[in-house]
Amino acid sequence: MYRNTLIDHPITLILGPTAVGKSEYALALARKTGAHIISGDAFQVYRGMDIGTAKISREARQEIPHYLMDICEPSDPYSVADFVKQANELCQRLKQDKIPIIICGGTGFYLYAFLNQFQFPEKSQDTRLREALMSEVETAGLGVLWERLMGIDPDYRGMISSQDTKRIVRALEVYAMTGEKPSYFQKKAVPRQDVTCIGLTMKKENLHIKIQNRVDTMIARGLIEEVHGLLDAGLDPKAQSLEALGYKESVAYLNGSL
């Protein structure tokens, strides 16, 4: 049974841990309300990365319109700034057409940034700088970059993990490009008032079983072969897209280090 939260708020955000059933819930709610679905996942944007990102079937996508899936090549960079910009544009267009909106996550930081309307610098990427910082991670260790970031912007400590390579590098990239502390852009945030959040939960032991079953199913469906095909097509094993859970482990398995 589903509450029609879409009457008062045109955007419904579905949250919850991996394998809790967000996609199935979103589809059922969309069927009842006529909503369209925006993916809030950082890796479902990539073409050819279907099994490990648990994309819903193409049949379901033909039944219910979905957005922000299969919009990038695996070699392309994609950031939280891209997601927030594209999600905002989609929401504006769907609202104008009076279509209810469901955002199904996905990536927690992306959803948090959308909910709080994070502001981002206009020039958002410097590929060479990012590659240099990633090389430094390999040679000096992530801890060195973390301490550098904390020296620049101690207020950022509670916003990202000290083990989050991608976002530590990204924060240093933003600082180098803009001269502004990364936390500056988040402090300008203004929470949205047009969103209802639905959080899905499950007993931990049951969730662990579902996650294990999902992993087994992904392997059986051909996750290793999917990753092998991406590498054979020339994708750099260090590509951002292959940082996704399941993919980086598959790369390690294929190169013999796992």
Helices and strands as residue ranges (DSSP letters): E 11-15, H 22-33, E 36-39, H 58-63, E 66-67, H 80-96, E 101-104, H 108-115, H 127-140, H 142-152, G 154-156, H 165-178, H 182-187, E 195-199, H 204-221, H 223-232, G 240-243, H 247-254
